[in-house]
Amino acid sequence: MNFPLYIAKRYLRSKSNQNAVNIINFITFLVIVIGSAALFIVLSAFAGLKTFSLSFSNTFDPDLKALPTTGKYFSISPDDETALNSVSGLANYSKELEERAYLTFKEKSCIAYIKGIDENYRAVTGVDSTLYFGNWGEMEYNGVMGIGIYNQLGVPIDNYRNPMTVLVPKPGKGSLAQQGQPYNQLSLVLSGVYAVEENLDKKYVFAQLPLVQELLERDSTQISGINFKLNEGASVDEVKASINTILGNKVFVLTRQEQNSTLHRMLKTENLATYLIFTLVLIIALFNVVGAIIMMILDKQQNSKTLFSLGTTLKELRRIYFIQGLLVTSLGGLIGVLIGSLLIASQLAFSWLKITPSLAYPVEYNIMNVLLVLATIVVLGFISSKIASSRITKKLIMN
């Protein structure tokens, strides 16, 4: 057996004759356990919040989305659509056309986006799951709006006698006086209301694509974007390359993450900042390990002197206390992660911590977080043990 490891394990199990040393060792071990458990729980909570936050935007965001490289609109020809239907790995696609509009009903009004969608849109995105009440409607002049707009305007469902009015500026050049009426107008009957989260609930009114194309004075080939749904297991990069080949440089194609790059960057920055803050706390806590090992060195000074007299080298003596510090931190980190895992598992199973009476605090058990916490504890334990064990000198032993 490795001699330094054998002695280190004996020291780890044995108690000191001095009660103060035992208390210091216990507190050091407890701090490591609590610190590693706290770090794991916080990382799991942020992972859950990230998934929870992205679930809102992912409802509207497709796997891939094509947007115009210049301007607001681009044209897609029947030949382009035929080519898209033959792309390997592409399950379906949906065309859309959106523009900022002025909505008014009786004496109330607001600004939102009118989005024209084709019959494939609900199959490409998860928007069906967001319907709060009503339905998507089958008639030409039906529309679905967010609950934020609905609450602001107070538009009744299926009110055919007094529909909501949608106004958009007329396209063209010259002064408004030369154009006569400066806007196009559309009467829209509300058939349903969706609810996702506050910002999205105040953003969109959905209507049929031909209706919006007519409102914006666009022909049937002009759209503002294409949403793509991929087959399960399909390569995103390969499908993206195929779409770029077909549509050329008139569009750029974004993945789901690229569609919300700002949100992703913000979540990653917050996660990193939290990890660094808790790591700093662990660094401060692991100074206790240095102190505990030094106390152990002083407590076992006579033992070290005996071992040295029997032929143990200074390098081996340092290695004994280095291994002991590494065992303490690794074992404490392992127990801390185990405790954290049990707490996260209980939250996932029983939802005992809630944001609202009906919404449990989102957490996510991720094996990468387990490895990250253990790696952090081991690295910090390695450094602190190395610092403490380096205090052993021949002069210290022989005194």
N, C-alpha and C positions, 0 to 999 in steps of 0.2 A: 504493500500500500504506500501511496505517496505520503512521506513523513510529515511535511508541513500541513497537508490536508487533514491527516489523522489528528494531529495536535490541535488544529483550528476547530475541528468538530468537537473535540473534548472540551475545549475552552467555551465553545458555544453552549454546550449543555450544562457545564458546571457553574455553580454559584460562587461568588466571592465571599470571603469572610467579612468584608466590609459592606454593611447594608446600603450605604450611599452609592456604591458602585453598582449594586443590583438595581437600585431605583433608576439610576441614570441609564443603564442598559435597557430596562423595561420601557422607559419614556422614549428613548431613541427608537426602539422597535415599533412602539405605538404610533409615533409621528410618521414613520415610513408607511405603515399600514394605512393610516388615515389619509396621508397625502396622495398615495397611489390610488386609493379608492375614490377620492374626490376628483382627481384628474380624469379617471376613467368615466365617472358619472357625468362630468361636465362635457367631455368629448362625445359621449353617447347622446346626451341631451341636444347638443348642437347638430349632431348627425340627424336626429329626429326632426329638429326644427328646419333643417335644410330641406329634407324630403317633404315636410309639411308645407313649407313655403313654395317649393317648386311645383307641388301638386296643383296649386291654383293656376299658375301660368301654363302648365303642361296640358291643362284641359283645352286650351285654345291653340296651343302650339303643336304643329304636326312634327313628324320625324324630320322632314326637310321642308324648306320653304324657298321658293324662287321669287326674288324681288327685282324691280327694274334697276339697271345700273345708272341710268339718268332719267330724271323726271319722275312723274308719279305713275305712269302707265306704260305698258308695252303690249304688243300684239302677238297673238298665238294663232297660227294658221291651222287648218284641218290636217295638213301634212305633219305638222309638229305634234298634234294630238295623236295621230296614228303612230308616230314614232315613239311617243311616250308610253302608249299602251303595250308596246313590245319590249320595254326595258325589263331585263331580268332582275328580280328582287323587288320590283315595285308592285305593291298590292293595288293601290288606287291613287287617284289624285283629284283635286278639287280646285276650280277657279274661283277667284273672288275679286271684288272691286269695292274699294272703300274710299270715302271722302268725308271730310268734316262738314257737319250740317247743323242747321238751326231748327230745333224742334219746338213746336208750339201747340198747346191744347187749351182752348178757352183763353183765359188770361195768364196762363203760366207758360214759361218757356225755358229752354236750356240749350247748351251746345253739347253735341256728342258726335259720334261717327256712325254714318249709315254704311253698313257693309252688305253688299250684294253677294249672295252665295248660291252655288248651283246645287243640284240634287245629291251630289256626292259628299258635300261638306260634313254632314253629320256622321258619315261612315269613316271619314279620314281623321277627324278630331273627336275628342270626347265630350263635345258640347251637349250631347243628348242628356248626359248624366247631370247637367247643371240646371235643367228645367225645374223651376220652383213650383209653378202652377200654370194651367192652360196647356196649349199644345203648339206645334209649329205651324199649323194651319195648312190648308191645301189650296185656298183661293189665291189669286194673283196678288191682291193688295193686302195680304196679311203680313204682319211683322212681329218679331220677338225682341223685347228690350230687357236690359238689366234692371234689377229691382231698385237700384239707386235712382235711375231715371224715372221708373214707375212711381216711386214715392214722391219724387219732385214734381211730376206733372199731374199725377192722379188720373191717368188714362184708364177708363174702364175696359174690361175684356169684351171683345166681340161687339164693339159699339159701332155698328155700320151706319147709323144715322148721323153720328157726329164724330168722325175719325180724327186722328191726330194729323197735323200738317208738318211736312218736312220741306225745308227751304235750303237750296244750295245756290251759290252765285253762278251765273251763266258764264261759260267759257268764252273767250274772245278777247279782242283788243279794243282800245278806244275808251272814251269816257262812258260812264253809266248813263248819261243823258242820251247818248247816241244809240244805246241799245234798247231803249224803251224800258220794259220791265227788266230789272237787273238780276232777277233770280228765277230759277225753275222751282216748281212747286209740285209736291206729291202728297196725296191723301193716303194715309196708312192706317189700317185697322189692326189694333193690338190683339194677337191671338194667344200669346204666352209671355211668361216672365222667367228669366234665368237668374240664378244667384250663385256667385263664386266667392269673390272678396270685394272689398269696398271700391278699389280703383277700377277693376274690370266691370263692376256692377253699374258704374256711372259712364261707361265708355261707349258701348255698342248698341245699335239697333240693327237687327238682322232683317233682311228682305230678300226677295228673289233677285238673282243676278240680272236677268233681262230688264226688270223694272228699274234697277239702279243704273244700268247702262243707259236706259232711255232718259232718266232723270239728269244724268251727267252729260247727255248728248254724246255718248260713245257708241261705236258700232259693236256688233256681237263678238268681234275678235279682240277688242281692247279690254284689258284687265289690269289690276294693280298687283296681283300675286297669284302664285299657284302653291297649294298645299299638297304634300306627298306623304303617303303612308307606305311603309316598307313591310315586306313579309318578315315574319319572325326568323331571325338568324341571318338575314341579308346583310351584306357588307355596306355600311353607310358610305364609305369612300368610293366604292365601285359604282353604286347607284348615283351618287353625286356627280361623278365624272361623266357618266352616261347622259345625265340631264344637261350638264354643261355642253356636251358635244352636240346635243340636239338643239338646244335653245341658243347656243352661241354666246357672244359677249353682250347681248342685250339684257341679260339677267345675271345676278350672282346668287348662288345657292347657299343657304345657311342651315347648319345643323340645329337641333333643338337647343343645345347649350349656347351656340352663337346667337340665337334669337333673343336670349336673355343674358348676354355676356355681362352686363352691368350687375345684375342680381347675383350671378355666379361669382363674380369677383368680390362683391361685397360679403357674401357668405364665407368665401374662402379666407378673406382678410380677417373677418371676425373670428373664425375658427382658429386661425394662426395666432392672432393676438391673445385669445383665451389660453391656448396651449402654452405660449411663451410666459404669460403671467403666472400660470400655475406651475410651470417649470421653475420659474424664479422662486416661487414659494418653496418648492421641493429643494432647490439648491440651498436656500437658507436653512431648511429643516435638516438637510444632510450634513450641515456643519456639526450637528449633534453627533453624527457618526464619527467624525474626526475626534471630537472630545471624548466620546465613549471609548474609542480604541486606545487613545492616549491614556485614559484612566485605567484601562485594562492592562496596558503595557507597564504602567507603574505598579499596579496591583500584583502582576505576575513577574515582577522584576527578579525575585529570587529564583523562580522557576526558569526564567530565561538565562540567568547566570549559571544555573546547574546544567542546562542544555548546552550552553556555550562551552562549559568546562568538559562536557562529554564529547565534544567535537562538532557540534552544530555550528555552521557558519553564520555570519551576520546576514548573508543573503537569505538563508533558510529561515532565520528568525523573523526577518522582515516579511518573508512570504507567509509565515504562519498568521501574522496579524492582518496582512493584506487579504488572505483568503477568508479569515474570520469576518472582516468588514464586508467583503463581497457576499458571503453567505447571509449575513444579517439583512443587508439591503435587498438581496434577491428574494429571500424568503418573505420579508415584509411586503415587497412589491407584489409577489404572487398571492399572498393572503389578501392584500388590499384589492387587487383585481378580482379575486374570487368574491369578496364581499360586495364590490361594485356590481359584478355580474348578477349576483342574487337580487340586488335591489332593482336593477334594470329589468331582469326577468319578471320580478313581481309586479312592476309597473306595466309591463306588456301584458301580463296575465290578468291582473286585477284592476288596473287603471285607478289606483288609490289616490294619485295626485292629479287634480283636474284644473284646467284653465277656467272652464265654465261648468255648470252642473251636468252638461251633456257632452263635454269635450275633454278627453283625457290629455294630459301633457304629453306631447309626442317625444318618444325616445326610440333609439335604434341600436340594436346590438350588432356591432361590427367587429369582426376578427382583427381587422387592421388596427382598430383602436386598442385592442388587447396587446398586440405586438408593439405598438407605439409606446404605450405606458411601460411595459416591461423593459423595452429597449432604453427608454429614458432613465428608469430606475437603475438598471444595470450600469449604464454609462456613468451616471452621477455617482453611483456607489463605487465604481472602479476608481474614479478620480479621488473621491474622499478617502477611500481605503489606501490608495497609493500615497497620498499626502501624510496620513497618520502613520503608516508603517515606516515611512522614511525617517521618522524621528528616532528610530532605534539606532544607536551608535555603540561602539565598544565602551566608550566612557560611561554611557548611561547604564550599561549592563554591569560593569565592574564596580560601580559606586555602591 
